[in-house]
Amino acid sequence: ECGARPAEPGEFTRRAFLNGKMDLSQAEAVCDFISASSQAGAKASLGQLAGKLKERVLSYQDRLTDALARVEAVVEYPEENLEEEVSEELLPVLKELQKGLLGLADTYRAGRIAKEGLRVAIAGKPNVGKSSLLNALAGMDRAIVADVPGTTRDTIEQGVDIGGIMIYLTDTAGIRSTSDEIEAQGVKRSENAINESKLAIFMLDGSGEITEEDHLAMRTLKKSKADLLVVLNKLDARERLSEKDVKKEFGVLPLRISAKTGAGIDELKQKLLKYAEQDKTAGELLITNERHVFALRRAAGEIGEAMEAMEQGIDMDCVTIDLNAAWASLGEITGKTVSEEIIDRIFTKFCLGK
């Protein structure tokens, strides 16, 4: 009655951005921190909230400004014939700058996993121990386990925190040819889950021999875009299948485990964590936002066009255009050159208030 109303999504953060209290990358980090599902995601967003990305982008823009000043001098004083001298001076500088931009953009894989988690499908023929592995990694009886092949007929997902990163495990139905309509639907869902995963654990039964169903499962995995980690299960049982046998048959050396006793599970967790962090350098700034990646790569491309123009002796006015475009692309990260439409789109992702 007195005029109070609920805050709009991200309204307080948006006011802080518009009033110069924080840049756009810091504002987006607020949203990322609130929605973080793991310790790694929270740390990555806190680093950006503290202004690490802003500082890096501003340093890149400063170097571009210096380069622009040198190019502008060539344009303003053509009688001095400085084109060749300035090109030789700036080419290594711009090349190093481009390398830095692309290197930062490449941290997006690790940053996205830190923010959203890593999706891992556990796949193989029926009765190799996929559900037992899910339970062993989760530390709880999440999936029903039985000696009857085909017990799992639908996908089961469970999130597990490994080293501060959320690993979303999907237990899939055993892959095989079947006339059972319900089981066939389960196999189809398994294939979809594998296609949606970044990594697939291909499980083999170490107490048996390699069968056509194992080959069918492997062919299914190879059709997907998921990376592959091969695991040889049932270390506790009498060994009939060795690592050498698997290497000879599939060209990959497997990790031996026992989902039943827990042997090798810690080593498997370390492999999953290493895979998740393979693009991460200790203490490195991580890019977690797709918008930032596009801006960094676009800026790197525009710098590349400027370098190409210099190498081909094209008029320096064209070089100026490319370098200004690169500067503006970086400004989209901090909000200096971003449009109102993009700002509106960013803040609609916030929950109410904040």
C-alpha positions in Angstrom: 0.0 0.0 0.0 2.9 2.3 0.6 4.5 1.5 -2.8 6.8 -1.3 -1.9 7.2 -4.1 -4.5 9.2 -7.3 -5.0 12.6 -6.7 -6.5 13.1 -7.7 -10.1 15.5 -10.5 -11.0 19.0 -9.3 -10.3 17.8 -5.8 -9.5 20.3 -5.0 -6.7 23.2 -6.4 -8.7 22.1 -4.5 -11.8 22.0 -1.3 -9.8 25.5 -1.9 -8.6 26.7 -2.4 -12.2 24.9 0.6 -13.5 26.2 2.8 -10.7 29.8 1.7 -11.3 30.2 -0.4 -8.2 31.1 -3.5 -10.2 31.7 -4.4 -13.8 29.5 -6.8 -15.8 31.8 -9.8 -15.3 31.5 -9.3 -11.5 27.8 -9.0 -11.8 27.5 -12.2 -13.7 29.8 -13.9 -11.1 27.1 -13.1 -8.4 24.6 -15.2 -10.3 27.2 -18.0 -10.9 28.1 -18.0 -7.2 24.4 -18.3 -6.1 23.9 -21.2 -8.5 27.2 -23.0 -7.9 26.7 -26.7 -7.3 30.2 -27.5 -6.1 33.1 -26.0 -4.2 35.1 -25.7 -7.5 32.2 -23.7 -9.1 32.0 -21.4 -6.0 35.7 -20.7 -6.1 35.7 -20.0 -9.8 32.8 -17.5 -9.4 34.4 -15.9 -6.3 37.6 -15.3 -8.3 35.6 -13.3 -10.9 33.6 -11.6 -8.3 36.9 -10.3 -6.8 37.7 -8.7 -10.1 40.3 -11.2 -11.5 38.7 -11.4 -15.0 38.1 -7.6 -15.0 41.8 -7.0 -14.3 42.9 -9.4 -17.0 40.6 -7.9 -19.6 41.6 -4.4 -18.7 45.3 -5.3 -19.1 44.5 -6.7 -22.6 42.7 -3.5 -23.5 45.6 -1.4 -22.3 48.0 -3.3 -24.6 45.6 -2.8 -27.5 45.4 0.9 -26.7 49.1 1.2 -26.8 49.1 -0.7 -30.2 46.4 1.6 -31.5 48.4 4.7 -30.5 51.4 3.5 -32.5 49.2 2.7 -35.6 47.4 6.1 -35.3 50.8 7.8 -35.4 51.5 6.0 -38.7 48.1 7.2 -40.1 48.5 10.8 -38.9 52.1 11.2 -40.2 52.3 9.3 -43.5 55.3 11.3 -44.6 57.4 9.7 -41.9 57.1 6.2 -43.6 56.7 4.4 -40.3 54.6 1.5 -41.6 57.3 -1.1 -41.8 59.0 -0.1 -38.5 55.7 -0.1 -36.6 54.6 -3.4 -38.1 57.8 -5.1 -37.1 57.4 -3.7 -33.6 53.7 -4.6 -33.1 53.5 -8.0 -34.8 55.2 -9.9 -31.9 53.2 -7.9 -29.3 49.9 -8.7 -31.0 50.8 -12.3 -31.5 51.5 -12.6 -27.8 48.3 -10.9 -27.0 46.3 -13.2 -29.3 47.9 -16.2 -27.6 46.9 -14.9 -24.2 43.3 -14.4 -25.3 43.0 -17.9 -26.8 44.7 -19.4 -23.8 42.2 -17.8 -21.4 39.3 -18.9 -23.7 40.6 -22.4 -23.6 40.0 -22.6 -19.8 36.3 -22.6 -20.5 36.2 -26.4 -20.6 37.6 -26.7 -17.1 35.5 -23.6 -16.0 32.3 -25.1 -17.3 32.9 -28.4 -15.5 33.7 -26.5 -12.3 30.4 -24.5 -12.7 28.1 -27.2 -14.1 29.8 -30.5 -13.1 31.0 -33.3 -15.3 28.5 -35.8 -16.8 29.7 -39.4 -16.9 27.8 -42.3 -18.2 28.6 -45.9 -17.0 28.1 -48.2 -19.9 28.6 -51.8 -21.0 26.7 -55.0 -21.7 24.3 -56.3 -19.0 25.6 -57.7 -15.7 29.1 -56.3 -15.8 28.6 -54.3 -12.5 27.5 -50.9 -13.7 25.0 -50.4 -10.9 27.5 -51.7 -8.3 30.0 -49.1 -9.6 27.4 -46.3 -9.3 26.8 -47.3 -5.7 30.5 -47.6 -4.9 31.3 -44.1 -6.3 28.2 -42.6 -4.6 28.9 -44.4 -1.3 25.2 -45.5 -1.0 22.8 -48.0 -2.5 21.4 -45.8 -5.2 20.7 -48.5 -7.8 19.3 -52.0 -7.4 21.9 -54.7 -7.8 21.2 -58.3 -8.8 22.9 -61.1 -10.6 20.1 -61.2 -13.2 21.2 -59.6 -16.5 19.0 -56.6 -17.5 18.0 -55.6 -13.9 18.6 -51.9 -14.8 16.1 -51.0 -17.5 16.2 -47.2 -17.1 18.9 -44.6 -16.6 19.7 -43.7 -12.9 21.6 -40.4 -12.2 23.5 -39.6 -9.0 25.7 -36.6 -8.3 28.9 -37.2 -6.4 31.4 -34.5 -5.1 34.9 -35.6 -6.0 37.6 -33.2 -5.0 35.2 -30.3 -5.0 33.8 -31.0 -8.4 30.3 -32.4 -9.0 30.4 -35.6 -11.1 27.0 -36.5 -12.4 27.0 -40.3 -12.9 24.4 -42.0 -15.0 23.9 -45.8 -14.6 22.7 -47.0 -18.0 20.8 -50.2 -19.0 23.0 -52.9 -20.4 23.6 -52.4 -24.1 22.5 -55.5 -26.2 20.1 -56.5 -28.9 16.8 -57.4 -27.4 13.2 -58.2 -28.5 11.9 -57.1 -25.1 10.1 -53.8 -25.8 10.7 -52.3 -22.4 14.4 -53.3 -22.3 14.8 -51.9 -25.9 13.5 -48.5 -24.6 16.0 -48.7 -21.8 18.9 -49.3 -24.3 17.7 -46.3 -26.3 17.7 -44.1 -23.2 21.2 -45.4 -22.4 22.4 -44.3 -25.9 20.9 -40.9 -25.3 22.6 -40.6 -21.9 25.9 -41.5 -23.4 25.5 -38.9 -26.1 24.8 -36.2 -23.5 27.8 -37.2 -21.4 31.3 -35.7 -21.7 32.9 -39.0 -20.5 31.8 -42.6 -20.7 33.1 -45.4 -18.5 33.1 -48.6 -20.5 32.9 -51.6 -18.1 34.0 -55.1 -18.8 33.6 -58.2 -16.7 37.0 -59.5 -15.7 35.6 -62.8 -14.6 34.3 -63.6 -18.1 35.4 -63.3 -21.7 34.9 -60.6 -24.3 31.7 -61.2 -26.2 29.9 -59.8 -29.1 27.8 -57.7 -26.7 31.0 -56.1 -25.4 31.8 -55.1 -29.0 28.3 -53.8 -29.6 28.6 -51.6 -26.5 32.0 -50.4 -27.7 30.6 -49.6 -31.2 27.8 -47.6 -29.5 30.3 -45.6 -27.4 32.5 -44.9 -30.4 29.5 -43.4 -32.3 29.0 -40.9 -29.4 31.1 -37.8 -28.8 31.9 -38.9 -25.3 35.6 -39.5 -24.3 36.3 -43.1 -23.1 37.6 -44.6 -19.9 37.8 -48.4 -19.8 37.3 -50.2 -16.5 37.8 -54.0 -15.9 35.5 -55.0 -13.1 35.3 -58.0 -10.7 38.9 -57.9 -9.5 37.5 -59.9 -6.5 36.5 -62.9 -8.8 38.7 -65.4 -10.6 40.4 -63.6 -13.4 39.6 -64.8 -16.9 40.3 -61.5 -18.7 43.5 -59.5 -18.3 44.5 -55.9 -19.1 46.6 -57.2 -22.0 43.5 -59.0 -23.4 41.5 -55.8 -23.3 44.4 -53.8 -24.8 44.7 -56.3 -27.6 41.0 -56.3 -28.3 40.1 -52.6 -27.9 43.4 -50.8 -28.0 43.0 -49.3 -24.6 44.6 -50.3 -21.3 41.9 -50.6 -18.7 41.8 -49.8 -15.0 41.2 -52.8 -12.8 38.6 -52.4 -10.0 36.1 -54.3 -7.9 32.9 -52.5 -7.5 31.9 -55.1 -4.9 34.9 -54.7 -2.5 35.9 -51.1 -3.4 39.3 -52.1 -4.7 40.6 -49.5 -7.3 37.6 -47.1 -6.6 39.9 -44.4 -5.2 42.1 -44.6 -8.2 39.1 -44.3 -10.5 38.0 -41.2 -8.6 41.4 -39.7 -9.1 41.2 -40.4 -12.9 37.8 -38.8 -13.0 39.1 -35.7 -11.1 42.2 -35.5 -13.4 40.0 -35.7 -16.5 37.8 -32.9 -15.1 40.8 -30.6 -14.4 43.0 -31.5 -17.3 42.8 -27.9 -18.8 43.3 -26.2 -15.4 46.5 -24.8 -14.2 46.9 -24.3 -10.5 45.7 -20.8 -9.5 44.6 -20.0 -13.1 41.7 -17.8 -13.8 38.9 -19.9 -15.3 36.3 -18.7 -17.8 32.9 -20.1 -16.8 30.6 -18.0 -19.1 30.0 -18.9 -22.7 29.4 -15.2 -23.6 32.9 -14.4 -22.3 34.4 -17.2 -24.5 32.8 -15.8 -27.6 34.1 -12.3 -26.8 37.7 -13.5 -26.2 37.8 -15.6 -29.4 36.2 -12.9 -31.4 38.8 -10.4 -30.1 41.6 -12.9 -30.9 40.2 -13.3 -34.5 40.1 -9.5 -35.0 43.7 -9.2 -33.8 44.6 -11.9 -36.2 43.0 -9.9 -39.0 45.0 -6.9 -38.0 48.3 -8.9 -38.1 47.4 -10.3 -41.5 46.8 -6.7 -42.8 50.2 -5.6 -41.4 52.0 -8.6 -43.0 50.3 -7.9 -46.4 51.1 -4.2 -46.3 47.4 -3.2 -46.3 46.7 0.4 -45.3 47.0 1.1 -41.6 43.5 2.5 -41.5 42.2 -1.1 -41.9 44.5 -2.2 -39.0 42.9 0.5 -36.8 39.5 -0.8 -37.6 40.4 -4.4 -36.6 42.2 -3.3 -33.4 39.3 -1.1 -32.3 36.9 -4.0 -33.0 39.0 -6.3 -30.7 39.0 -3.6 -28.0 35.2 -3.4 -28.3 34.8 -7.2 -28.1 36.7 -7.3 -24.8 34.6 -4.4 -23.6 31.6 -6.6 -23.9 33.0 -8.7 -21.0 33.3 -5.8 -18.6 30.2 -4.0 -19.9 32.0 -1.0 -21.4 30.7 -1.7 -24.9 27.8 -4.1 -24.3 24.3 -3.3 -25.5 21.2 -2.8 -23.4 19.7 -5.9 -24.9 22.5 -8.1 -23.7 22.4 -6.5 -20.2 18.6 -7.2 -20.0 19.2 -10.8 -21.0 22.0 -11.3 -18.5 19.9 -10.1 -15.5 16.8 -12.1 -16.4 18.9 -15.2 -15.4 19.1 -14.0 -11.8 16.6 -15.2 -9.2 14.4 -12.5 -7.6 16.3 -9.8 -5.8 20.0 -10.3 -5.4 
